[in-house]
Amino acid sequence: MKKNMMLVIGVLVVILVGVFFVFMNSSKSQNASMMDKEDSASEKNESPEQEMMEKEKGESMMDKEDDKMMESESGRYVEYSKVTLNSVAKDRRVLFFYASWCPTCKPTDTSLKANLDKIPEDLTVIRVNYNDPDTDEEEKDLAKKYGITYQHTFVQIDSAGGEVAKWNGGKIDELLANIK
């Protein structure tokens, strides 16, 4: 009985020592990884958190540059501004209410950007920020005016701002099928 008990205790000690060494090696590799990140950040005089924020800021800047490029390449798909909305009043206008976090808005946005040449010359699609932390009051007011209850909604409006058509979802093909 004593031999069995000693054997069990011995096996437990070996297991515990093994777990301890695995844990210590894992901690060392995590620490080394963190130190590498800190070294990289310290070369730039940044903390790892600052480095991550800079990366996100860079991605955000790229998105804004894409949006500006979208505007400059074609007046057919543009970001909302009151000036833009009013300047294209003579054309057919479609408001695309989107949110940056919306998983169905992103493919639509990509489709519209990739198919600018398919958007008729007398049509302007205006991307209106529907539900983001940075949505401004003008955009919120537009959403209220047209009864928008969720993102990924399209509203075609006439020159006076009256609703001509409204639909949810779709990419370039649905846009072309629904415009009046």
N, C-alpha and C positions, 0 to 999 in steps of 0.2 A: 504494500500500500504506500509506504514511504517512497519507494522507488518511482511509482506512478506519479505521485504528487511532485516529486523533484523533477521528473521529466516534463510534466505540464508547466511547471514554473520556468524551467529552462527554455521551453519552446516560447512561452509568453515573453520572456526577456529578449530572446532573439528577434521576435516579431517587433517588439517595442523599439529595439535598437535600430532595426531596419527602417521602420516608419520615421524615426527621428532623423536618420541620415537622408532619407528621401525628402523630408520636409526642409531640412537645412540646405540641401542642394537646390531645391526649388526656390527657396528664399534668396539664395545667393544669385541665381539667374535673374530673378525679378529685380533685385537690387542693382545688378549690373545693367539691366535694361533701363531702369529708372535713372541710373547715373549717366548712361549714354544720352538719354533725353535731356537731362539737366545740363550735361556738357554742351550739347548742341544748342540748348537755349541760352546757356551762359556765354557762349561765343557771340550770341546776338544780344546779350544782356537782357534776356527774357526768361521768365519762369516757364515751366512746361504748360501751365494754364494760359499764359500770355501767348505762347507759341501756337496753341490750339485756337485761341481767339483770332490770331492773325491769319491763320489758315482759313478759318470760317469767313473772316472779313474779306479775304482774297477771293473766295468762292462767290461771296455776295457781290463783290465788285465785278466779277466776271459776268454774273447774271445781269447786272445793270448795264454792262457794256453790250451784252447780247441784245438787251431790250433797246438800247440806243441804236444799235446796228439795225435792228428790226425796223425802227422808225425811219432811219435814214435811207435804207434800201428801198422801202416802199411805203407810201402813205396808205396802203391798204390794210395794214394790221399795226395798230399803234397803241401806246399806253394812254390811259385816260388823263385828260386835263380838260378843264372847262373851255380853254382856248381851242384845243383840238376839236372837242365836241362841236363847238359853234362854228369853227372854220370849215367843217365838212358838212354843214347843214344842207347844202344844195345837193349832196350825194345821198345815196341810200346809206343808212348807218345801222350797224348791229352792235349792241353792247354785249360783251362776253364777260359775265360776272364770274370771277375765279377767286381761288385762295391759293397761296403759295404751298400750303401743306396738303392740298387736295390731290389724291392719287388719280382721279379721272381728269383733272384739269391739265395735268402735265402732258399727257399724250395729245390732247387737243391743241395745246400751245405748240408742241413740236410739229404737229401736222400742219397747223396754219403757217408757221414759220417756213416749213419745208415746201409749201405749196402757194407761196405768195403770187406766183404767176397765174394760178387758177382763180384767184379772187377777182371778180369783175372790176374793171377800172372805175366804175361809178359806185363802188361799194367800199365803205371803210368799216373794218371791224375794230372796235375800241375795247381794249382789255381793261375792265374795271375791277379793282381790288375789292372783293366783297367782304371778306372776313379774316383779316389778319390784324395783328397788333398795330400795324402802321396804317391801317385803313383810315383815310381822312374823312371829315364830315361830308364833303361834297359827294364822295363815293357812297357813303352810308345813306345820304339823302336820295341818291339815284336808286339805290336798292329799295328803299321804302316807296318811292314814287311808282316803281314798276312791280311792286309786290313780290320781290325776290325773297324766297324763304331758304334757299340754299345755293351754294356755289354750283358752277358748271351749268349755268342758265344763260341762254341767249335771248335777247330782246331786240327785234328790229323796230326802229322808230322812224317816223317821218320827219320832215323839215321843221315842224312845229314841236316835235318831241312826243307826239302821240304814238301809242303802241300800235304797230302794224301786225307783228307776229311774235310769238314767244314759244320757245321749246327748250327742253333739257337735254344736255349731252350731245355727243357727236364730235366728229372730226370734220375735215374739209368737205367730204361728200354730203354729210348731213347739213352743213351750213349751206352749201349750194342748193340742196333740195328744198330747204325751208325758206329761203329768202323770197320775198315778193317783189 
